Amino acid sequence: MTTAYRLLPSVERLLSDESIMLLIEEHSRPVVLEIVRQELDEARSSIKSGNAAPRQDEIIAAISERTESLTGDWPRHVINATGVVLHTNLGRSPLSEDAIRAMQRAAQGYSDLELDLLTGRRGSRQAHISSLVARVTGAEEALVVNNNASAVMLGLAAIANGKEVIVSRGEAVEIGGGFRVPDVLAQSGADLVEVGTTNRTYARDYEAAIGENTGALLVVHASNFRVMGFTHTPEIPELVEIGAQRGIPVLHDLGSGCLLDSARFGLMHEPMPQESASSGVGLSFFSGDKLLGGPQAGIIAGKKALVDVVARHPLARAMRIDKLSMAALGATLEHYIKGEALDKVPIWRIIAMTADDVKARADGWAREIAASAYPVKSRATIGGGSLPGESLPTWALAINCDDLLGGAEGVARRLREWHSPVLGRIEEGRVLLDARTVLPGEDDTLLQAVRHALQRQG
Ligand SMILES: *Cc1c(COP(=O)(O)O)cnc(C)c1O
């Protein structure tokens, strides 16, 4: 055993190896040195448990692999051929060119983020975005925080702490990991009063539950599930009217922040912040990076008096959004104001693509690849907690994997390991690459990855 230890190369010897020297050039000496030591430690403990000493070339290969996986660009750019438009694991919404430029401008130098250039006095980072949200949605005022989860939490804490909040039983639900309406209410210090039943709740149920200590009526959009069949939910204006009679605001968690009518694209109509505002809702809450198509953000839009209360709450400071996200959000909202969102906001371009356009793209890929790949008709989904069960007609490049090394799993893995990783989906032993969600300009890279992945047995 002691001889096995002596077979291990020394740190100095490894560091003077040519390929390790190249790693040092790229990733710096301290980074590589640490990995060399870790790798030698592992080799020693492997020997201790009775294994033979790894050869020097094996150790060097392991060091290279570990260095490449630990360092370098993060997050890495990937090509989304999954057919899921808003993929939470892939960072939800890609940004428009203008949003990226605004972000870069905010990052690169100093800015007037909280300064009024006219007076030279301190300004508010919220004022500009608030007026954009007001123009887009028709709400009186808005406040932006880190994400919609914090928006809802903050709104409830500011408006209903120590009070009762009335929620339909069908809406006291879990929306995505870690966001459970009853838990959020508890954390914000409000008491949940559930009314109605899981499938049917009427306006009169809310009315009957209103008491001395009611702070708000809360409506939560079912953004990641659907109740079918014998169901009833009151219209928002009905609730607003009931609330108004008793001086109680309606708070509306919309989830997605869908500013264009999704029904135009053959999808179910997703509730819109504009409708929420015109219904007289006190506060509505929505995400910046779902169907709004911008950066991660939580937008609280509504009546000025209520938004002002929220802005003064101590949690508002704790949930303050950073300047880069704000810059991107502002630029994204401008697209809606200018009426150019369908052309400029990437997720809307993806959703608005006709099935024929998608097919032409998949056909083009198939012509390039030939052999075991061919275009197939399929369905793309919205994902990311928006429009559950809804899908868009799409076309994908199907790769028949029967004769390929590792089958569909092997092909999918080789696509992921390409320098620009490509993510598809596996269906019936084939890998499908959806032509709808791949961004413009990514076609050549995708085709290179496919050629690389088409390794045959042997
Ligand atoms: C997505 C969603 C949230 C959470 O929003 P994030 O921006 O992910 O924090 C809250 N409520 C509803 C209804 C949602 O759909």
The ligand as a MOL file (V3000), in Angstrom:
LIG
                    3D

  0  0  0     0  0            999 V3000
M  V30 BEGIN CTAB
M  V30 COUNTS 15 15 0 0 0
M  V30 BEGIN ATOM
M  V30 1 C -45.4020 32.8730 -10.1200 0
M  V30 2 C -46.3690 33.2980 -9.1200 0
M  V30 3 C -45.9510 33.8580 -7.9040 0
M  V30 4 C -44.5010 34.0270 -7.5800 0
M  V30 5 O -43.9060 34.9290 -8.4570 0
M  V30 6 P -42.3060 35.0160 -8.5740 0
M  V30 7 O -42.0750 36.1470 -9.5100 0
M  V30 8 O -41.8540 33.7020 -9.0780 0
M  V30 9 O -41.7930 35.2940 -7.2060 0
M  V30 10 C -46.9200 34.2620 -7.0200 0
M  V30 11 N -48.2370 34.1060 -7.2870 0
M  V30 12 C -48.6770 33.5770 -8.4490 0
M  V30 13 C -50.1400 33.4540 -8.6840 0
M  V30 14 C -47.7500 33.1550 -9.3970 0
M  V30 15 O -48.1830 32.6210 -10.5440 0
M  V30 END ATOM
M  V30 BEGIN BOND
M  V30 1 1 1 2
M  V30 2 1 2 3
M  V30 3 2 2 14
M  V30 4 1 3 4
M  V30 5 2 3 10
M  V30 6 1 4 5
M  V30 7 1 5 6
M  V30 8 2 6 7
M  V30 9 1 6 8
M  V30 10 1 6 9
M  V30 11 1 10 11
M  V30 12 2 11 12
M  V30 13 1 12 13
M  V30 14 1 12 14
M  V30 15 1 14 15
M  V30 END BOND
M  V30 END CTAB
M  END
